[in-house]
Amino acid sequence: MPDFPLVSHVLPAALALLAYVGAGLGYVLTAPEGGGSSGPRLCCAALEHYLDTHTVSAPIEHALRRGTVAVGMTRRQVILLRGVPQAYASEGKRPLLIYDAEDTATPSWLHVRFEDGRVASVRRVPAAGVPA
């Protein structure tokens, strides 16, 4: 049996972990409004919190509010908006995040290419098997 009280060491760490996880739950993704196929969107409270605590250009703010990935977004903004990608790849030394485009009429992948930490291009690629 340890010579230190378990509660005085474990409880503060457990409470800190719960507070950290609870704070992260503000960035919950919700289904698109109206049942459309534009992909997941940040819930209103999380989006407002993000916009209140980060400096964002007008075009990027507009894209975030619409729920679309736009050129100039950071990797964090893309992941906040779309979640974890289905696959990671690279084109040369440029990272590429690959998402399901969530369009049932024409199944495709959304390729988000980055340069210097920002989205450089977003393109839809027809789904033909695996996402890479």
N, C-alpha and C positions, 0 to 999 in steps of 0.2 A: 504494500500500500504506500503511495507517495506521501511525503511528509508535508505537502502543501494542500490547502483546501481546494478540491476540485472546482467548486462553485466559483471561487474568486478568480480562477484563471480561465476556465472554459466558458462560463456564462457571458463575460464581456465580449469574448471573441465570437460566440454564437450570435449575440445581439447585434454586433457590428456587421456580421455576414448577412443577417436578416434585413438590416437597414439598407445595405448595399444592394441586395437582390430586390428589395421593395422599391428602391429608387429607380432601378433599371426597368421595372415593370411599367413605368410611365410610357415607355416606347413600344407599347404593344401594337402589333399590326392588326388591322381589321379588314374585313372584306370590303370590296369596292361598293360605293353607294349605288343603289339602283340595280344591283346585280349585273353590272356591265363587265366587260372583260379587260379593263384597263389595268389590272393587277392590284395588289394590295395597297392600302393607303395607311399612313400613320393616323392613329386616332386623333381627334381634334385637340385634346388636352396635351398630348405628347408633341404634336406639331407646333402648337402655340408655345409650349415650353421651349422647344428647340429654337424657334424663331426669336423668342424673347431673350435667350441666353447666347445666341450666336449672331455674328454679323454676316448677313447674307445679301447678295446683290438682288435687285428687283427681278431679273429674269429667273434666277434660281429659286427665289421665294415663290414666284408664280408656278414654276414647274413642280415644286414640292407640294403646293396647295392642290394642284391638278392630279398629283400622284404619278407623274411621268419622270423618267430619267432624262436629263438634259446635259448637253455639252457644257463643261465648266464646273459640274458638281464634283465634290470630293468623294473619295471612296467611302468615307463614313456616311455621307448623305445618301449614297446609293444603297448601302447596306441597311440604313435606317428605313429607307423607302421600300425596298424590295425584299429585304431579309437576306439570309445566307444564300449565295448562289448555288445552282445545281452543280457547277463545275468551275474550276479555275484553270486558266491556260495562259499562254503568252504568245505574243507575236514579236519575235526578236527579244528585246529586253523590256517590251511594254506589256504590263499585266492586262489580262482579259478576264472579266467576270461573265459567266454564261448563266442566263436565267431562262426559265420556261416563259415564253411570251404570253401564255394563257389566253390564246385565241383559238377557240374550238373550231372555227370555220376553216382556218388555215394554220395548222399546227406549225410552230416555228420556235426558234431560240432567239433570245435577245442577247446580242454580243455587245458588251460595254467595254471599250478599250480605253486605257488610261495612258497619259503622257504627263510627266512631271507632277504626279499626284492628283490630276484632274481628268474628268471624262473628256476624251478627245473625239470619240465617235460612238454612236449608238446605231446598230443596224440589226434588222431581223434577217435570220437565216432560216430557210425552210428546214423543217425537221426531217432528217433522214437517218434515223437510228440514234446513235449516241450523241450527246451534246459537246462535241469537240472538234 
